[in-house]
Amino acid sequence: MKKIAILIASLGFAATALPVAANAAPYPQGQWQNINQRQANLYNRIDQGIRSGALNRVEASRLKAEFRQLNNLEAQYRRSRPGLTIAERRDLDRRFDGLSQRIRIQKHDRQGRRY
């Protein structure tokens, strides 16, 4: 009887822990991510690059300017009559991908690091 109670308790625990573990996993490559999450991730990557010294002042200012332009474009898309359409979402995704790639390149080009 004791073994059955332990089995039921462990199954109950596993059933409650599984959804939490699934939510904690990051988005796999190519899966949809919220625009606000993407913006926060990109901004944090730029900020982290500044703090670590991987981005020099000129690189950081250029990346932040491009980030602000994308934020303004998103706000413009959202203000338009039907709101954010699928085509506009794809355009923003493409532009965010480009900014993400430029952040990666600038952070790893070894400029501005102190040895």
C-alpha positions, 0 to 999 in steps of 0.5 A: 500500500505504501508503494502505491501511495508513493507512486501516486504522489510521484506521478502527481508531482511529475504532472505538475512539474512538467508544464513548469519545465516546458515553460522555462525552456527557451524558444527553439530556433525558428519558433515564434517569439513575441515582439516585446520579448525580441525587443527586450532580448536585443536591448539586453544584448546591446547593454550586456555588450557595453558593460562587458566591453565587447561593444565600443562607444561607436558600435553601441550608439549605431546599434541603439539608433537602429534599435530605436528606428525599429521601435518607431517602425513598430509603433507606426505599424501598430498605429496604422488602420488594421493594426499590425498585419502579418506582412508587417510582422514578417517585415519586423521579424526580418529587420530584428533578425538583421539587427540581431546578426549585426549585434553578434558581429559587432560583439565578436569583432574584438574591437574596443576590448582591453587586453 
